[in-house]
């Protein structure tokens, strides 16, 4: 029986609340700033923590673009949100699909140098991004994939981490299931589709959340492969809103930042149960 200690309970709850406050406070400030005008933000030092009355104007300007009262031109965030959504979904689904198939091949098929192939995949985790990004850009440029969805997503689809996680999970699947499927006449892909995929659904959900956020927050790679503003993701849109004009419309910048946080937050909220289960459930 676990002994309850009120003091330790109070300390743990206090630390959790303090950590939540530290994380939420910048988001709260950004939301408050998005309800004010750029003049109000610039004239107040520090920024006022009371909501203003210009929320609709700020978010409308951030979403659809236009001219501000200060004469700045704001690019519409809606097309950038669409680019980010397509990119994040493609990267997440592509990583999971390729990792599932590669882990399945490594675990259930016999071929020469199988372990060598796996460790060659795994060792790519030790290569920093700066080592790989130059040659990858050269390949994408030679294939005429700049300013395309393929250029934004294909180089980021392969995932050694996801392959490793699925491989470790497949190794825990009882051999009796493989033998039963073989006796029933199921081929490799039938076994993969009808047995392994249902067993892996919690792991797939957890990885989907992680990889979606990874794809949504990409900054360096889109910065290199996109020169056309029509292919800018929302992260580059925020940077452009800050540095694109002499006078920064901070209310629009903060409104764009809030809009950029909504899709990943929605994915986490909707898939929270599966995400947590995929991370902590040992009986999958």
C-alpha positions in Angstrom: 0.0 0.0 0.0 1.3 3.4 -1.0 1.5 5.9 1.9 0.0 9.3 1.2 2.0 12.3 2.3 0.1 15.5 2.0 3.2 17.7 1.9 4.8 15.7 -1.0 1.5 15.8 -2.8 1.3 19.5 -2.4 4.9 19.9 -3.7 4.3 17.7 -6.7 1.1 19.6 -7.6 2.8 22.9 -7.1 5.6 22.0 -9.5 3.2 20.7 -12.1 1.1 23.9 -11.9 4.2 26.0 -12.1 5.4 24.1 -15.1 2.0 24.4 -16.8 2.0 28.2 -16.1 5.4 28.6 -17.6 4.4 26.8 -20.8 1.0 28.5 -21.1 2.0 32.1 -20.3 3.7 32.9 -23.7 0.7 31.5 -25.5 -1.6 33.7 -23.3 0.6 36.7 -24.1 0.4 36.0 -27.8 -3.3 35.6 -27.7 -3.7 38.9 -25.8 -1.4 40.7 -28.3 -3.5 39.4 -31.2 -6.6 41.2 -29.7 -4.8 44.6 -29.7 -3.5 46.9 -32.3 0.1 47.2 -33.3 0.2 50.7 -31.9 -1.1 49.5 -28.5 1.5 46.8 -28.3 4.3 49.2 -29.3 3.3 51.9 -26.9 2.9 49.7 -23.8 6.0 48.5 -22.0 5.5 45.8 -20.9 2.6 44.6 -23.0 -0.8 44.9 -21.5 -2.3 41.6 -20.2 -5.9 42.7 -20.8 -7.6 41.7 -24.0 -8.2 44.4 -26.6 -11.2 44.9 -28.9 -9.5 44.2 -32.2 -9.5 40.4 -32.2 -11.6 39.9 -35.3 -9.6 42.4 -37.4 -6.3 40.9 -36.4 -7.3 37.3 -37.3 -9.1 38.3 -40.4 -6.0 40.2 -41.6 -3.8 37.2 -40.6 -5.9 34.7 -42.4 -6.8 36.5 -45.6 -4.1 39.2 -45.8 -4.4 42.8 -46.9 -3.2 46.3 -46.1 -2.9 47.5 -42.5 -3.5 51.0 -41.1 0.2 51.5 -41.0 0.6 50.8 -44.7 2.2 47.3 -44.3 1.1 44.5 -46.7 0.2 41.3 -44.9 0.4 38.0 -46.8 -2.6 35.6 -46.2 -1.9 32.8 -43.8 -4.6 30.5 -45.1 -2.6 29.2 -48.1 0.4 28.7 -45.8 -1.7 26.7 -43.4 -2.8 24.5 -46.3 0.8 23.9 -47.4 1.8 23.1 -43.8 -1.2 20.7 -43.4 -0.4 18.8 -46.7 3.3 18.7 -45.8 2.7 17.4 -42.2 0.1 14.8 -43.3 2.3 13.5 -46.1 5.4 13.3 -43.9 3.5 11.6 -41.0 1.7 9.1 -43.2 4.8 8.5 -45.4 7.1 7.9 -42.4 4.7 5.4 -40.8 4.0 3.5 -44.0 7.7 3.2 -45.0 8.8 2.4 -41.5 6.1 -0.3 -41.1 7.1 -2.0 -44.3 10.8 -1.8 -43.7 10.5 -3.1 -40.1 8.3 -5.9 -41.4 10.9 -6.9 -44.0 13.7 -6.8 -41.4 11.9 -9.0 -38.9 10.0 -11.5 -41.0 12.1 -12.0 -44.1 15.4 -13.8 -44.5 17.9 -12.2 -46.8 21.7 -11.7 -46.8 23.1 -9.1 -44.5 19.7 -8.4 -42.8 21.3 -7.1 -39.6 23.8 -5.1 -41.5 20.9 -3.4 -43.4 19.1 -2.6 -40.2 22.2 -1.1 -38.5 22.9 0.9 -41.6 19.4 2.4 -41.2 19.8 2.9 -37.5 23.2 4.6 -37.8 21.8 7.4 -39.8 20.4 8.8 -36.5 24.0 9.6 -35.6 24.4 11.9 -38.6 23.6 15.5 -37.8 21.2 17.4 -40.1 23.9 19.7 -41.4 25.8 16.7 -42.8 22.8 15.4 -44.8 21.1 18.6 -45.8 23.7 19.7 -48.5 23.7 16.5 -50.5 19.9 16.2 -50.1 19.4 19.7 -51.5 21.6 18.9 -54.4 19.5 15.8 -55.3 16.3 17.7 -54.9 17.6 20.5 -57.1 18.8 18.2 -59.8 15.4 16.4 -59.9 13.6 19.8 -60.4 11.7 19.3 -57.1 12.2 22.8 -55.7 9.0 24.7 -54.9 7.0 21.5 -55.0 5.2 19.4 -52.4 7.4 16.5 -53.3 10.5 18.5 -52.5 9.1 19.5 -49.2 8.1 16.0 -48.1 10.0 13.2 -49.9 13.4 13.9 -48.4 11.9 13.8 -44.9 9.8 10.7 -45.2 12.4 8.1 -44.2 12.6 7.6 -40.5 15.2 5.4 -38.7 13.5 6.0 -35.4 10.1 4.8 -36.5 11.7 1.8 -38.2 13.5 0.9 -35.0 10.4 1.3 -32.8 8.2 -0.9 -35.2 11.0 -3.5 -35.4 11.2 -3.8 -31.6 7.4 -4.2 -31.4 7.3 -6.8 -34.2 9.9 -8.8 -32.3 7.5 -9.1 -29.3 4.7 -10.6 -31.5 4.4 -14.3 -30.6 5.6 -16.8 -33.1 2.4 -18.7 -32.7 0.5 -15.9 -34.6 2.9 -16.3 -37.5 2.5 -20.1 -37.5 -1.3 -19.8 -37.3 -1.4 -17.4 -40.2 0.8 -19.7 -42.3 -1.4 -22.7 -41.5 -4.5 -20.7 -42.6 -2.8 -20.0 -45.9 -2.2 -16.3 -45.3 0.6 -14.8 -47.3 3.1 -12.3 -46.0 1.1 -9.2 -46.9 -2.2 -10.8 -45.6 -0.4 -11.4 -42.3 0.9 -7.9 -42.3 -2.5 -6.3 -43.1 -4.7 -8.5 -41.0 -2.5 -9.2 -38.0 0.4 -6.8 -37.6 -1.5 -3.6 -38.5 -4.3 -4.1 -35.9 -1.8 -4.9 -33.2 0.3 -1.8 -34.1 -2.6 0.7 -34.1 -1.6 2.3 -30.8 2.0 2.7 -31.8 0.9 4.1 -35.2 -1.3 6.7 -33.4 1.5 7.8 -31.1 4.0 8.1 -34.0 1.4 9.9 -36.1 1.1 12.6 -33.5 4.9 13.0 -33.1 5.6 13.0 -36.9 2.7 15.4 -37.7 4.1 17.9 -35.2 7.6 17.3 -36.7 6.4 17.9 -40.2 4.3 21.0 -39.2 7.2 22.7 -37.4 9.7 22.2 -40.2 11.6 25.5 -40.9 15.1 24.9 -42.2 14.3 22.5 -45.0 11.4 24.6 -46.4 13.6 27.7 -46.1 16.1 26.0 -48.5 13.7 24.4 -51.1 11.1 27.1 -51.4 11.7 30.3 -53.2 8.1 30.8 -54.4 5.8 32.4 -51.8 3.0 30.2 -52.8 4.8 27.2 -51.3 5.7 28.8 -48.0 4.5 26.9 -44.9 3.1 28.8 -42.0 6.4 28.8 -40.0 8.0 30.7 -42.8 5.0 32.9 -42.9 5.5 34.0 -39.3 9.2 34.8 -40.1 8.1 36.7 -43.1 5.6 38.7 -41.1 8.3 39.7 -38.6 11.1 40.6 -41.0 9.2 41.4 -44.2 8.3 45.0 -43.5 10.0 47.9 -41.9 7.2 48.3 -39.4 6.2 45.0 -37.7 2.5 44.5 -37.2 2.9 42.5 -34.0 -0.8 41.9 -33.5 -1.0 40.1 -36.9 2.2 38.2 -36.1 0.8 36.9 -32.8 -2.5 36.1 -34.5 -0.6 34.1 -37.1 1.3 32.3 -34.4 -1.9 31.4 -32.6 -3.4 30.0 -35.9 -0.2 28.0 -36.5 -0.6 26.4 -33.1 -4.2 25.3 -33.5 -3.8 22.3 -35.9 -1.1 20.5 -33.9 -3.0 21.2 -30.7 -6.2 19.8 -32.3 -4.3 16.6 -33.4 -2.9 16.1 -29.9 -6.3 16.7 -28.2 -8.2 14.4 -30.6 -5.6 11.6 -30.4 -4.5 12.1 -26.8 -6.0 8.7 -25.6 -4.3 6.8 -28.4 -1.1 8.8 -28.0 -0.7 8.1 -24.3 -1.7 4.4 -24.8 0.8 4.0 -27.5 3.6 5.3 -25.3 2.8 3.5 -22.1 0.8 0.4 -23.0 2.9 -2.7 -22.8 0.1 -5.1 -23.8 -0.5 -4.0 -27.4 
